[in-house]
Amino acid sequence: MRLVQITDCHLHADPRARSRAGFPLRQLEAVVEAAIGERPDLVLVSGDISQDESTASYELAHGVLSRLSCPWYWLAGNHDQPQLMEAVKAIHGEVDLGGWRLLVLDTCVPGHAHGEVGASRLADLVERLEADDRPTLLAMHHPPLVLGSEWLDAIGLKDRDALWRVLADFPQVRMILCGHIHQALAAHRQGVAVYGTPSTTDQFLPGSADFAIDEASRPGYRIMDLTDSEWLTWVERVDL
């Protein structure tokens, strides 16, 4: 099973709109074209599909992502409007990957850039994990780790420690995929692998105390090959 993660597209209703360092729609198109060449079985888009929270931006994303020849799924980020997303394409909370499960955890707080899981969503996660002990990949928008970047950590997952307390009881959770950070990440906590992925648009400068764009970096995507209870993963960058 080959999964490709794409994230943080930040599209506008205007297809010609610019970001700080490029053109979001053009860059998403380039990333999707490259991803098609990887022959994925499934593509996950891990939030911040829109920048301006417009229906038109989701329709643009849907048009580009529908060029994929495999099923694709998206989840909401802090810049998104889930109701508008759902009107274009459903947001799924779980995807059956055969020997694996993909569970989506909503970390968004309406009107805020930071993330929280909250007691209700944590309780729901416990129920879902108790129901199936297959190897599990947990997908969320906000990273569940401190990154060492002051401004980015300030808008990270506020109740990450509560999440890790829950995960301690469920060793079938083998890895977490996140968006939001606009950079590659490979880390571990409590035996769980945590991966972040470059944005399809602007990249954030790792380790920066203040907001900064990494102008030397390029858009990219993550490939994840799943076999039984093991996996191999890496990041690919896209030339523009």
Secondary structure, 3 states (H helix, E strand, C coil): CEEEEECCCCECCCCCCCCCCCCHHHHHHHHHHHHHCCCCCEEEEECCCECCCCHHHHHHHHHHHCCCCCCEEEECCCCCCHHHHHHHCCCCCEEECCCCEEEECCCECCCCCCECCHHHHHHHHHHHHHCCCCCEEEEECCCCCCCCCHHHHHCCECCHHHHHHHHCCCCCEEEEEECCCCCCEEEEECCEEEEECCCCCCCECCCCCCCCECCCCCCEEEEEEEECCEEEEEEEECCC
